[in-house]
Amino acid sequence: MNQKEKEILKIEESFKDTIENDLYKNNTQNKKIEIKDIKYVGEATWQDKVNGKPISDKVFIVDIEIKEIDEEGKERITEQKSCYLGDKCIGGTIGDGEILFKSTFENSEPDKMQAVNELLENTPEQEIENNSMKKLQTKELTEILTAHLGRKVSEEEVQKLLEEMDKSEIEELKEEKEEQKDKNKNENVLSKKQTEKIKVNGIQKADLNKKVDGKETLGKRLDLEGYDSLYVVYSDKVDDITSETKRNNTTYSLVGMTKNGEARVLNDEFEMDKTVGNNASRETTKIRANSTATRDNKDLSIYTRKSNGMSIGCENNQGHVDMFLYQKTLEENENVGIQIETSQTRIIPMETREIMNRNKGIYQKEKVQDEIQEHTENGCKPDDVKDFDGDETTGTHEHIDVDYYVQDILNYENDEGEEKIKDVFTEKEVRDKLLRELKEHKDALSTEQIIENVKQEMNQDAEFYDREHKL
């Protein structure tokens, strides 16, 4: 578990202690209420009615199971979701439907209701599920039992192993794990001398405080808010930085640096994405700083953040490293991302950054992937980012079979039946000319007229070139 997950679990367990007494005192002989899970959503913020200052409180979704026994002795089990603002239940639902607010809350606290609604709408469902107290407790116990038994323990094994242990044994294991953590916590922290070496020799640097998607910083998207900068170093140099650090079998490794100059090798914070990179066949879908898009497997190292699934890719681009922020699509499980601003990359346009906006969701990334693949298959490489915004109604240019028309232009016969163009121009020159003309005149002329104009112009240039060489 990372630090953020531990903090969320602590908040949830404390919240459970706060509300369970109030819930359980409603239990009777024929009715039992039990908290099955708690999911921390985040903090809702609204304006104080008196002084206008912002006020925040935590929002939780509580899964409750109610067992009731009727007069005939039959048991009925009902599942319910309740929404809490602080320690007050403000609404709920039976089943998986939308949460309905209590009328008293809706009528008397419209500002708070709006704040809670906005938080729920802007927080992805997967993020809420990942914050599940049940999941985090299982994850914590998996790590504890793995350390205790000296072997990898799966989450599926945890329940069975817990049945064989009493509560005091589990608490002892937790204390043992914390002691070991305190003993090893400085293993990957770099000395001041090593930190200065990274500043000098780091081959790329990204500012984690930059808004990478138009709304959130790169640090927040990568769950690295405690750091100020992200450095890329050659993996074979990691041993020179600190001999205690695990070395990855990739070209590059990542180092995080705080504002006060402390640095940490992040190999334990990320895991390698083995589906892409060196010798991998799977391609990544990316939108570059110049707003064009490609599907390729040029990334030499891609790291996925263990805490939230976001990825950073490093590509060697003619001697310097381009960095990309990635997210997996749901259906294809393929990386879709944007180039991020670094010390060697110019500012990324807002239109490009907004494509990775968290609010657009993972399905939006699938639309982006489909659009980029469509452009690629049609042989074009538009530089208008609207072509990759995931909006099905957007169409800034017409798709054509570029390869077909390049050959059509090369094989053009003039009035004398001569194929002059192919004698003078290369295939690349024809392609560049065609794409240039399509871009420049797409709004004024039809595709057929543009192609015909290219034929006439290039044939004329070829005949002129031929006459010049005969003189």
N, C-alpha and C positions, 0 to 999 in steps of 0.2 A: 504493500500500500504506500502511496505517496502521502506527503504531508497534508495536502488538501483533502484527500479522502479520510484521513484520520480526524481532521478537524470537523468534517461533516458528520462522521459517525459519532463523535463526542457530542455534537449539537443534538443529534437525533436521540441518543440515549438519555441525555439530560431532559429533553422535551418529553420523552416517554415517562420518565419519573414524575414529571409535572402533571401530566393529564391522566395517568392510568388510575390514580386513586378516585378521581371524580367519575371516571367511567365505571370502575368496578363497584362503586357503592350503589350503582343501579342494578346490580345483580340480585336475582332472587332465586328461590329454589327451582323455579321453572324457566328461568331466563339467565343465560350466561353471556356476558360480553367479553370478547378477547381482542387485543390489538395484535394483528398478524404482521403488519409492516408499517414503517414510517418512511416517507420520501421527502427530503428537504428540497424545496423548489428554488428558494432564494429570498431576497429581501424586496418587499414592495415599498415604494416611497411615494408620499403625498405631501401636500403643503399644510402646515399648521393653520387653523382657521383664525387664530388670534394674531400671531406675529409673522405669518407667511414663511417661516423657516421649514426646510424639509424634515420630515419624520419618516423613519423606516421601521419595519418590523418583519420578522421572519414568517415565511409561508410554508406550511407543511400539508402534504396529502397523507391521510391516515387510513390504512386498510383495516376494517373492523369485521369480525365474524360474530354473528349473533345466533346462539342456539336457544331455541324455544321448544318447550314440551307442552302440547295441548292437553285438554281434559281426558282424551283417550290414550294418552301416553305416547303419542307419535311425536318424533323429533323433527323440527324444521330448522334448516340452517340458511341464514341469509348473509350475503356479503354486502358490505356497504363502504363507500369511500366518503370520508369527511374532509373538508377543507378548513384548516386552522390559520388564523392570523394571530401570531403570538400564541397565547394559551386559550384563545377563544375560538370555539367552533362557529364558523360563519356560513356554512353551507355543506351540502353533501348530495350523494346520489346513490341509488341502488342499481347495481350492475355496472356496465362500462360507459354509461351515458355521460353527457355533459354535466358538470357540477352546477347545481342550482343554489343560489344564495338565499339565506333566510330573509323573509320579507322585512323583519325588523332591521337587519343590517343593510339591506338594499335601500330602504326608505330613509334611514337616519344617517347612513355613512356612505353617500354616493362617491365621494372622493376616494375613500379607501377601497370601495368595490372596483372603481376604475383602475386603481393602482394594482390591485390583485389580478384583475382581468388581463391587464397589459403584461404583467409578469408571466402569467400562465401562457399567454399567446406567444410571447417572445422566447420562452424557454423550450427547446426541443424536447419532445417526449422521451427520446433516448437518453438525454442528459438526466431527466428526472428519474428514469428507471435505473440508471447507473448509480444514482445517489441512494438507492434503496438500502435501508438499514440492514435488512436481512442479507442482501448481497454483500455489503461491506463487512458485516460480522463474519460471514462465511469466508470471505477473502482474508480477513485478519487471522482467523483460526487456521486457515490453510497454511499461511506463512509460519504461524507458531508451531504447528505440528510438523511441518517440513523441517524446520530448524531442530526441533526436539528429536525427531526420529532419524535424522540424517539422510533422508531420501525425499524425493518429490512426492508430495501428497496432493491428489487431485481434489477439487471441490466436491466431487461425488462421494469421496471417501470420508469426508469430514464428519457427517452425521453419524456414521457407523462407529468411528473412532471415539466420538464424544459420548456415545452411549456406554462405552467401556471405561470412561473416566468420570470422576466426580467433580463438582464445582471447584473445590479447593485445589485440585491438581491443575485445572485449567488456569486459575488465577496465578498459580506458581509459574506456569509456563509463560504467561504474559509478562510477569516481572522479569523472568530470565531473558526474554527477548528484548525488553527495554534496556536491561543492563548491557547486553551484547551490542545493542545499537549505540549506546553511549560510548562504549569502548572503541567502536569502529567508525564513529561519525566523521572523523577527520581524515579518513583514508584517502578520499578523492579530492580534498581541499588542497589547492596549490599554494606554495609559499610565495612571498612577495617577489622573489627573484624569478620564479617560474612564471608568475603572472606577467611580469614585464617582458619575458621572453615571448609569451604568446602575443602580446600587443605588437611586438616588433615583427614576429615571424608568422602570425596568423595570415593565411592566404585569402581570407574573406571575412567580412564582419557585417552583421545585420543588427540594426537598432530595434530592440524589443519594445520600445515605447512608441514606434510608428504605428499609425492606424492602418492595418493591413487590408481591411475589407470595407473601409469607409466608416466603420462604427467602433470596432474593437481593435486593441493593439495586438501586435504579433505575439507579445508576451502572454496576453490573455488567451489567445487562440491556441497557443502551445502549452498552456498551463505552466508558464515560467515567469510568473509575475514578480518573483523575488529577484530576478536578474535584470540587468540593464542592457547587456549586449550578448549576442551569440556569435562566437568565432568558429570558423572552419579551419581545421589543421589536418595535415597528412597523418593518417593512422599510424604509419611507421615511426612517427615522431612522438607518439603518446608515451612510449617508454622513456623518452628523454625528459618529458614533462614530469611524470611521476611513475615510478616503477610499481606502485601498488595498484595502478588502474588496469581494469580489464581492457584488453586490446581487441578491437573488432577487425574482422577479415574484410574490410572495405577500404576504398581509396582514402576516404575522408572520415574524420571524427568531429564531434561537436563539443565545444567548451562554453559554458555559461559564465558571465562575469557580472558581479554586482556593482552598484554605484561606488562602493568604498574600495573597489579594486580586488576583492577576493574572487577567485575563480575555481570552477569545479568541472572536471571532465564528466560529461553527461551520458556516458555509455550505459550506465545502469538505469537512466531515466527513459531511454529510448530503446526500441528493439529494431533490428534490421528487417527491412521488407525484402524478403528473398525472391519475391515474384518479379522484381524488376532489378535493373542495375547490370553489373558485369555478367555477360554471357546469358542474360535472361531474354526470353522471347516475348514476354508481355510488354505492351507499350503503355506509356502514360500519355494522358491528354493534357496539354498545357497551353495557356495563353501567355504570350511573352510581353516584354516591356514595350515593344513597338506595336502592340495590339494584334499582331498576327497570331495564328495558332498552329500547333503541330501535334501529331501523334507519333511518338518515337520512344526508343529505349536508351537514350543517350545518358541518362542519369547514372553516375558511377556509384553513388551511395544514396539510399533513401532510408530515413529513420522515422519510425512511427512512435509517437508519444504514448507510453503505456497507459497513462491516466485518462486520455480522451480520444485516442485514435487519429488525431491530426498528424500529418507527416511533413517532413522537410526533405527536399531532394536537392542534390548537388550535381551540377552538370559542368563538365570541362568545356568551355566555349573558347577555343583558340587561345588557350593559355590562362584565362581567368575563369573563376567559378561563378556560374549563375545559380541562384537559389530559388526554389519553388515551394510554395505552400500547397499541400495536397489534402484532399479528403476522398475517401472511398465512396464510389457509387453503391447503391443498395443492391441492384440486380446483377451487375457485371463484376462488382467488387474490384473496379478499376480505378486507379488514381486519376483524379481530375484536379487541376490546380492552376495557380497564377504565379508569375514571376514576382518576387518581392524585391523591394528596394534594398540595396547593399552599398558598401563603400565604393563599389566599382560599377554599379548599375544606376542609370538615370531614374528619375521619379516615375513611378508607375501611374498611369492615368486613373482617375477616379472611376471611370466606367469599367475598367479592368478589375480594380479592387473590389467593386461592389458585387461582382459575380460570386465571390466567396463569402458573401454576407451570411451569417448564421441563420438569419430569419428566412432566407430563401429556401432553406432545407435541402436535404440530401437528394430529393427527387429533382430539384432544379439542376443539380450537378449532372444527373443522367441526361437531361435535355441538352445541357451544354456539350456533353460528350457526344451525343447523337448528332448535334449540329456540326461539330468539328469534324466528325467522321464523314458526314455528308460532303462537306467542303473538300476534304482530303480526297475522297473517292472521285470527286468531280474534277480533280486536278487543279483546283484554285486555292489561293492563299490570300484571302481578303485581309485588309488591315483595318477594317472598321469593326470595332469591338462589339457593335450591335449584332453582328453576325454570330456572336458566341454568348449572347446574354440569356439563353434559355427560353426566350419568348418566341412561341411558335408563330406569332403574327409578324415578327420582324423579318424583313427581306430587303437588304440594301443592294443586292445585285442578283442577276440571273445566273443560275448554274448552267454551264455548258460542258461538253466533253472536250476539254482543251487539247488532249492528245490527238483526237480525231481532226480537229480543225488546224492544228499545227501541220499535220501531214497533208491536209487539203491545201493549205497555203503553199507548202514546199512543192507540191506537184502541180501547181497552177500553170496552165498553158496560155501563152499570149496568143495574139491573132495569127501569128505564124506557126503556132503549134509548138513553140519552144518553151522549155521549163527553165527559165532564167533564174528564178529565185533560189532553187536548190544548188545552182552552180556558184552562187555568191554568198549566201547566208547559211549559217549553221542552224540546227534545230533549236538550240538555246536562244539564239538571236530572234528567231521567229516567235518563240514562246514569250519572251520578254516583251516584244513589240505588241503581241496580241493582248497580253494581260494589261499592259500599260494603256492601250487604246480602249479596252473594255472598261477599265476603271474611270478613264477621263470622260468617256462619252456615253456611259450607261444610261444616264437620265435623258439624253437628247436623241439618241439613235437606237434602232433595234439591233439585236445581236447580229442578224444577217447582214445589215448594212455596214456595221463595224467590220465584220470579217471581209466583206467585199472591198471596203476601203483599204484594208491592210494588204489585200492581194494586189490591188492596183498600185498602191504606193511602193510596195516592196519590189514589184515587177519593174516599175519605172526606175527605181534606184539601181536595180540589177542591170538593166539595159544601159543606164548611164555609166555604170562602173565598167561594163563590157566595152562601150565605145571609147572610154578614156584609155583603156589598156590597148586598144587597137590603133590608136593615133601614134 
